[in-house]
Amino acid sequence: VALLIAEGTTLLLAGRYAEAESILREALAVGSRAPQSLQAALLNNLGAVFAKQKRYAEAIRLYEASAELDPTQSWHLINIAEIYLEQGINLERALKLIERALANKLRNMRTERQTWAVILANKAWALTLLNQPAEVDNLLQQALHETNQKFKPGLATLNFRVGWIHKLRGQVRIAEGYFNYALQIDPKGARAQDAREALQELSQIQRVDAD
């Protein structure tokens, strides 16, 4: 089961979502006797596949099931919050989930650096959408400092997220720099396509502004 989860997760990080779903479903079919922590990771990663495909209701169900198996982890809170933030809905609820993830981090040091950085960036994202900018710059600086610099998919995702927040704030040039850096870090990863699309969108914004 662990090998199937690892394979499915690699496909997820590469943006090969249909293949990832197939492998993770195979793991789900044979993993009923696996340790609960492993089953929780499996459900979380399959939920992430669904979220990437915008199958949000299915994703949330799996994240909630993952939380029941291993409530000490923060990823289910982070991931449900991200679904809300991506859609621009339930923003106060998203912020509360992020605050719970922060509390988990403080209580449970199993949460590693990459998770901590994601939580900080997502709090900045939520506050930006809620038009509460006071903490945002400090949170982004902390996230970039805390992240695991050697984990390319995570580093690319974080820089994409920081760029997205700057885009929401109307800081087009800064956003462009982060999107380009995300693309440079992991050009074949899942975030590469997101970065390319974001750069195209920024280019259109700049052309409109020029006109």
C-alpha positions as CSV (number, residue, x, y, z in Angstrom):
1,V,0.0,0.0,0.0
2,A,2.8,2.4,0.9
3,L,4.4,1.9,-2.5
4,L,1.1,2.6,-4.3
5,I,0.6,5.7,-2.2
6,A,4.1,6.9,-3.1
7,E,3.6,6.2,-6.8
8,G,0.2,8.0,-6.8
9,T,1.6,10.9,-4.9
10,T,4.4,11.3,-7.4
11,L,1.9,11.3,-10.3
12,L,-0.2,13.9,-8.4
13,L,2.8,16.2,-8.0
14,A,3.6,15.8,-11.7
15,G,0.1,16.9,-12.6
16,R,-0.9,13.5,-14.0
17,Y,-4.2,13.4,-12.2
18,A,-6.1,10.6,-14.0
19,E,-3.1,8.3,-13.5
20,A,-2.8,9.3,-9.9
21,E,-6.4,8.6,-9.2
22,S,-6.2,5.2,-10.7
23,I,-3.2,4.2,-8.6
24,L,-4.6,5.7,-5.4
25,R,-7.9,3.9,-5.9
26,E,-6.0,0.7,-6.3
27,A,-4.3,1.4,-2.9
28,L,-7.7,2.2,-1.4
29,A,-9.0,-1.2,-2.6
30,V,-6.2,-3.1,-0.8
31,G,-5.4,-0.9,2.1
32,S,-8.1,-1.6,4.6
33,R,-5.7,-3.3,7.0
34,A,-3.0,-0.7,6.7
35,P,-2.2,1.5,9.7
36,Q,-4.7,4.3,10.2
37,S,-2.0,7.0,9.6
38,L,-1.3,5.4,6.2
39,Q,-5.0,5.2,5.3
40,A,-5.4,8.9,6.3
41,A,-2.5,9.9,4.0
42,L,-4.1,7.9,1.2
43,L,-7.5,9.5,1.6
44,N,-5.8,13.0,1.8
45,N,-3.9,12.5,-1.4
46,L,-6.8,11.1,-3.3
47,G,-8.8,14.1,-2.1
48,A,-6.0,16.3,-3.5
49,V,-6.4,14.6,-6.8
50,F,-10.1,15.4,-6.8
51,A,-9.5,19.0,-5.7
52,K,-7.1,19.5,-8.6
53,Q,-9.9,18.3,-10.9
54,K,-12.3,20.7,-9.3
55,R,-14.3,17.8,-7.8
56,Y,-14.6,19.7,-4.6
57,A,-17.4,17.9,-2.9
58,E,-15.7,14.5,-3.3
59,A,-12.4,16.0,-2.1
60,I,-14.0,17.4,1.0
61,R,-15.6,14.1,1.9
62,L,-12.2,12.4,1.6
63,Y,-10.4,15.1,3.7
64,E,-13.0,14.7,6.4
65,A,-12.6,10.9,6.4
66,S,-8.8,11.4,6.6
67,A,-9.3,13.6,9.6
68,E,-11.3,11.0,11.4
69,L,-8.5,8.5,10.9
70,D,-5.7,10.8,12.0
71,P,-6.9,14.0,13.7
72,T,-3.4,15.0,14.8
73,Q,-2.5,16.1,11.3
74,S,-3.2,19.5,9.7
75,W,-3.4,18.7,6.0
76,H,-7.2,18.0,6.0
77,L,-7.7,21.5,7.6
78,I,-5.4,23.1,5.1
79,N,-6.9,21.4,2.1
80,I,-10.5,22.1,2.9
81,A,-9.6,25.8,3.5
82,E,-7.9,25.9,0.1
83,I,-11.0,24.6,-1.6
84,Y,-13.0,27.5,-0.1
85,L,-10.3,30.0,-0.9
86,E,-10.0,28.9,-4.5
87,Q,-13.7,29.4,-4.9
88,G,-13.8,32.6,-2.9
89,I,-16.5,31.2,-0.6
90,N,-16.8,30.5,3.2
91,L,-13.8,32.8,3.8
92,E,-14.4,33.1,7.5
93,R,-14.7,29.4,7.8
94,A,-11.5,29.0,5.8
95,L,-9.7,31.3,8.1
96,K,-10.9,29.3,11.2
97,L,-9.7,26.1,9.7
98,I,-6.3,27.7,9.0
99,E,-6.1,28.9,12.6
100,R,-6.9,25.3,13.8
101,A,-4.0,24.1,11.6
102,L,-1.7,26.7,13.2
103,A,-2.8,25.5,16.6
104,N,-2.1,21.9,15.6
105,K,1.4,22.9,14.5
106,L,2.1,24.5,17.9
107,R,0.8,21.4,19.8
108,N,2.2,18.8,17.4
109,M,5.7,19.1,16.1
110,R,5.2,16.3,13.7
111,T,4.0,19.0,11.3
112,E,7.2,19.7,9.3
113,R,8.5,22.9,7.8
114,Q,6.7,22.6,4.5
115,T,3.3,22.3,6.2
116,W,4.1,25.3,8.4
117,A,5.0,27.4,5.4
118,V,1.8,26.4,3.6
119,I,-0.3,27.3,6.6
120,L,1.2,30.7,6.9
121,A,0.8,31.4,3.2
122,N,-2.8,30.2,3.3
123,K,-3.6,32.5,6.2
124,A,-2.2,35.4,4.1
125,W,-4.4,34.3,1.2
126,A,-7.5,34.2,3.4
127,L,-6.7,37.6,5.0
128,T,-6.2,39.1,1.5
129,L,-9.6,37.9,0.3
130,L,-11.2,39.2,3.5
131,N,-9.5,42.6,2.9
132,Q,-7.5,42.4,6.1
133,P,-4.0,43.2,4.8
134,A,-2.2,44.1,8.0
135,E,-0.5,40.8,8.6
136,V,-0.1,39.6,5.0
137,D,3.4,40.8,4.1
138,N,4.8,39.4,7.4
139,L,3.1,36.0,6.9
140,L,4.4,35.7,3.3
141,Q,8.0,36.5,4.5
142,Q,7.7,33.9,7.2
143,A,6.3,31.3,4.8
144,L,9.2,31.8,2.3
145,H,11.7,31.6,5.1
146,E,10.2,28.5,6.8
147,T,9.7,26.4,3.7
148,N,11.8,23.4,2.7
149,Q,14.0,24.8,0.0
150,K,15.0,21.3,-1.3
151,F,11.4,20.0,-2.0
152,K,10.8,21.4,-5.4
153,P,7.1,20.7,-5.8
154,G,6.4,22.3,-2.5
155,L,8.7,25.3,-3.1
156,A,7.1,25.8,-6.5
157,T,3.6,25.7,-5.0
158,L,4.5,28.2,-2.3
159,N,6.0,30.7,-4.8
160,F,2.9,30.3,-7.0
161,R,0.7,30.9,-3.9
162,V,2.7,34.0,-3.0
163,G,2.5,35.3,-6.6
164,W,-1.3,34.7,-6.6
165,I,-1.7,36.7,-3.4
166,H,0.3,39.6,-4.9
167,K,-1.9,39.3,-8.0
168,L,-5.0,39.6,-5.9
169,R,-3.5,42.7,-4.4
170,G,-3.0,44.2,-7.8
171,Q,0.8,43.9,-7.6
172,V,1.3,42.6,-11.1
173,R,5.0,42.9,-11.5
174,I,5.7,41.2,-8.2
175,A,3.3,38.4,-9.0
176,E,4.9,37.9,-12.4
177,G,8.3,37.4,-10.7
178,Y,6.9,34.7,-8.3
179,F,5.1,32.9,-11.1
180,N,8.2,32.8,-13.2
181,Y,10.2,31.5,-10.3
182,A,7.6,28.8,-9.6
183,L,7.9,27.7,-13.2
184,Q,11.7,27.7,-13.0
185,I,11.8,25.6,-9.9
186,D,9.7,22.7,-11.1
187,P,9.1,23.1,-14.9
188,K,7.6,19.6,-15.2
189,G,5.5,19.7,-12.1
190,A,1.8,20.2,-11.5
191,R,2.3,23.9,-10.6
192,A,4.1,24.6,-13.9
193,Q,0.8,24.7,-15.9
194,D,-0.8,26.9,-13.2
195,A,2.1,29.3,-13.4
196,R,1.9,29.4,-17.2
197,E,-1.8,30.2,-17.1
198,A,-1.3,32.8,-14.5
199,L,1.5,34.5,-16.5
200,Q,-0.8,34.5,-19.6
201,E,-3.5,36.1,-17.5
202,L,-1.1,38.8,-16.2
203,S,0.0,39.4,-19.8
204,Q,-3.6,40.1,-20.8
205,I,-4.1,42.4,-17.8
206,Q,-1.0,44.4,-18.8
207,R,-2.1,44.7,-22.4
208,V,-5.5,46.0,-21.3
209,D,-3.8,48.5,-19.0
210,A,-1.5,49.6,-21.8
211,D,-4.5,50.3,-24.0
